[in-house]
């Protein structure tokens, strides 16, 4: 999972591997450290895995 700032065209701001979620058929809670940034930004979440083999969805996002 790639997270991009202010649109989906720029370089990834952070990435979250989905290996742990792939092994779980239920709900997974994943996290990562993100670089500090100033101001307000839109976030773009992009799954980079090709093909529809697994359906990924995001239920909730929390920034702390």
C-alpha positions, -999 to 999 in steps of 0.1 A, spaced: 0 0 0 15 33 -10 5 66 6 10 98 -15 6 134 -5 -16 159 -24 -27 136 -52 -19 102 -66 8 112 -91 38 120 -69 63 98 -53 51 77 -23 53 95 10 51 62 29 45 25 22 29 -2 42 37 -39 34 5 -60 33 23 -94 40 7 -97 75 -27 -89 61 -24 -114 33 -20 -142 58 -51 -131 77 -86 -138 63 -102 -113 87 -96 -77 96 -59 -67 99 -45 -36 117 -14 -23 100 8 6 107 40 24 97 61 54 106 55 83 83 78 113 76 70 145 94 53 171 73 39 206 78 4 219 69 -27 202 57 -25 176 29 -48 153 10 -37 116 11 -39 92 -18 -39 55 -9 -29 32 -37 -27 -6 -37 1 -16 -60 -6 -53 -62 -16 -63 -98 -47 -83 -105 -79 -89 -86 -67 -120 -68 -73 -104 -34 -98 -76 -27 -83 -50 -3 -103 -23 14 -95 3 40 -120 6 68 -103 33 89 -72 55 89 -57 71 120 -28 96 120 -11 101 153 
